[in-house]
Amino acid sequence: MGNANLNKDLGRFELGAVEQIDDTRTAISFERIYPHPLEDVWAALTHPEETIKWLAESDSSLQVGGHFNLRWLNVDEADLEWWDGRILQIEPPHLLVYTNSAHGLLRWEVEAADGGDRSRLKFSNVLNAVGETALMSAAGWHAHLDHLQEALDGKAVDWPHWWRDFHPSWETIHAEYVRSAT
């Protein structure tokens, strides 16, 4: 098994924006166009059988006040843990806003583009971190949004092999975020 069928060029999309808000918080944002209809992108954001392909294992109740918990799978088995989240806003199939115990506030906005054959995703994360930690998160979200493209194309990340297959690409894109911050 492995990720041989996935694109490992994390530089194929533009860098996201990283802006320090204050001494403790950073805003990270991305805008991506995916050649897939809005409903497919929404399903990838909200259905557990889809989120596991590109983001994490998820458990959610899709209503305001409901939970949206994530468990990252690109870590050692001993480090697997659920990170609790709470849904603050949800307007299917266009808006999902939730908190996450590790990543702060996450906002996903989806709209049809080019007559509905494509979708525009606007993603932002207000992270309770600054400096290197924020830049690492920016590179991580960059990778996950690339994985989303692959998932929409019918592929899935082989999480047990993520470090072997994607960490070198992540390091390259992380270095780009560091350069852009200086």
C-alpha positions as CSV (number, residue, x, y, z in Angstrom):
1,M,0.0,0.0,0.0
2,G,1.1,3.6,0.0
3,N,0.4,6.9,-1.7
4,A,2.1,6.3,-5.0
5,N,-1.1,7.2,-6.9
6,L,-1.3,10.7,-5.2
7,N,0.3,13.9,-6.3
8,K,3.1,14.8,-3.9
9,D,3.8,18.2,-5.4
10,L,2.4,20.4,-2.6
11,G,3.7,23.5,-4.5
12,R,1.0,23.1,-7.2
13,F,-1.3,25.5,-5.4
14,E,-0.5,29.0,-4.1
15,L,0.5,29.5,-0.5
16,G,-2.2,30.5,1.9
17,A,-2.1,33.8,3.8
18,V,-0.7,33.8,7.3
19,E,-1.3,36.9,9.4
20,Q,-0.5,37.3,13.1
21,I,-3.5,38.8,14.8
22,D,-2.0,39.6,18.2
23,D,0.6,38.1,20.6
24,T,-1.2,34.7,20.8
25,R,-3.2,34.2,17.6
26,T,-2.7,33.8,13.9
27,A,-5.1,33.8,11.0
28,I,-4.4,31.3,8.2
29,S,-6.6,31.5,5.1
30,F,-6.8,29.7,1.7
31,E,-8.9,29.9,-1.4
32,R,-8.9,27.0,-3.7
33,I,-10.9,26.1,-6.9
34,Y,-11.8,22.5,-7.2
35,P,-13.1,21.0,-10.5
36,H,-15.9,19.3,-8.7
37,P,-19.5,20.4,-7.9
38,L,-20.4,22.1,-4.7
39,E,-22.3,19.0,-3.3
40,D,-19.1,16.9,-3.7
41,V,-17.0,19.4,-1.8
42,W,-19.6,19.7,0.9
43,A,-19.7,16.0,1.3
44,A,-15.9,15.8,1.6
45,L,-16.0,18.4,4.4
46,T,-18.8,16.8,6.4
47,H,-19.2,13.1,5.8
48,P,-16.9,10.9,7.9
49,E,-16.4,8.4,5.0
50,E,-15.1,11.3,3.0
51,T,-13.1,13.3,5.6
52,I,-11.0,10.3,6.4
53,K,-9.7,10.3,2.8
54,W,-8.0,13.7,3.1
55,L,-8.3,15.3,6.5
56,A,-8.9,13.0,9.5
57,E,-11.3,10.6,11.1
58,S,-14.3,12.6,12.0
59,D,-17.3,12.3,14.3
60,S,-20.0,14.9,14.1
61,S,-23.6,15.9,14.6
62,L,-24.2,18.4,11.8
63,Q,-26.2,21.1,13.7
64,V,-25.4,24.3,15.6
65,G,-24.1,23.3,19.0
66,G,-23.3,19.8,17.8
67,H,-19.9,18.2,18.0
68,F,-17.3,18.0,15.2
69,N,-14.5,16.0,16.6
70,L,-11.4,15.1,14.6
71,R,-8.7,12.4,15.1
72,W,-5.5,12.9,13.0
73,L,-4.3,9.7,11.5
74,N,-0.8,10.8,10.3
75,V,0.7,10.2,13.7
76,D,2.0,7.2,15.6
77,E,-0.8,5.0,17.0
78,A,0.2,5.9,20.5
79,D,-0.5,9.6,19.6
80,L,-4.0,9.0,18.2
81,E,-6.5,11.1,20.1
82,W,-9.7,12.9,19.5
83,W,-9.7,16.6,19.4
84,D,-13.1,17.9,20.4
85,G,-14.9,20.5,18.4
86,R,-18.3,22.3,18.5
87,I,-20.3,23.6,15.5
88,L,-20.9,27.3,15.7
89,Q,-22.6,27.8,12.3
90,I,-23.8,25.4,9.6
91,E,-25.6,26.3,6.4
92,P,-25.5,23.3,4.1
93,P,-24.0,23.1,1.5
94,H,-22.2,26.5,1.9
95,L,-20.9,27.2,5.4
96,L,-19.4,25.2,8.2
97,V,-17.8,26.9,11.2
98,Y,-16.5,25.0,14.2
99,T,-14.0,25.1,17.0
100,N,-11.3,22.5,17.5
101,S,-9.4,21.9,20.7
102,A,-6.1,21.8,18.9
103,H,-6.7,24.3,16.0
104,G,-9.0,27.0,17.3
105,L,-11.7,28.3,15.0
106,L,-12.1,26.7,11.5
107,R,-14.3,28.2,8.8
108,W,-15.2,26.5,5.5
109,E,-17.1,28.3,2.9
110,V,-18.1,26.7,-0.4
111,E,-19.7,28.2,-3.5
112,A,-20.3,27.1,-7.0
113,A,-17.9,28.5,-9.6
114,D,-18.0,28.5,-13.4
115,G,-21.6,27.6,-13.7
116,G,-21.5,24.9,-11.1
117,D,-18.9,22.5,-12.6
118,R,-16.3,23.8,-10.2
119,S,-16.4,24.9,-6.6
120,R,-14.6,27.7,-4.7
121,L,-13.5,26.8,-1.2
122,K,-12.5,29.5,1.2
123,F,-11.0,28.1,4.4
124,S,-9.7,30.0,7.4
125,N,-8.3,29.0,10.7
126,V,-7.8,31.4,13.7
127,L,-5.1,29.5,15.5
128,N,-4.1,30.0,19.1
129,A,-0.4,30.1,18.2
130,V,2.1,32.4,16.5
131,G,5.5,32.0,14.9
132,E,6.8,28.6,13.9
133,T,3.8,26.7,15.3
134,A,1.5,28.8,13.1
135,L,3.7,28.3,10.0
136,M,3.7,24.6,10.6
137,S,-0.1,24.7,10.8
138,A,-0.2,26.7,7.5
139,A,1.9,24.0,5.8
140,G,-0.3,21.3,7.3
141,W,-3.5,22.9,6.0
142,H,-1.8,23.4,2.7
143,A,-1.1,19.7,2.5
144,H,-4.7,18.7,3.6
145,L,-6.2,21.0,1.0
146,D,-4.1,19.3,-1.6
147,H,-5.2,15.9,-0.3
148,L,-8.8,17.2,-0.7
149,Q,-8.2,17.6,-4.4
150,E,-7.1,14.0,-4.5
151,A,-10.1,12.8,-2.5
152,L,-12.5,14.6,-4.8
153,D,-10.7,12.8,-7.7
154,G,-11.6,9.5,-6.0
155,K,-8.3,8.8,-4.2
156,A,-7.5,8.5,-0.5
157,V,-4.4,9.1,1.6
158,D,-2.9,6.0,3.0
159,W,-2.4,7.5,6.5
160,P,0.0,4.9,8.0
161,H,2.5,5.8,5.2
162,W,1.9,9.6,5.2
163,W,5.3,10.4,6.9
164,R,7.3,8.4,4.4
165,D,5.3,9.6,1.4
166,F,4.4,13.2,2.2
167,H,6.7,14.5,4.9
168,P,9.5,15.5,2.5
169,S,6.9,17.5,0.4
170,W,5.5,19.0,3.6
171,E,9.0,20.1,4.6
172,T,9.5,21.8,1.3
173,I,6.2,23.7,1.5
174,H,6.8,24.5,5.2
175,A,10.1,26.2,4.1
176,E,8.2,28.3,1.6
177,Y,5.9,29.5,4.4
178,V,8.9,30.3,6.5
179,R,10.5,32.3,3.6
180,S,7.2,34.1,3.0
181,A,7.0,35.2,6.6
182,T,10.4,36.9,6.6
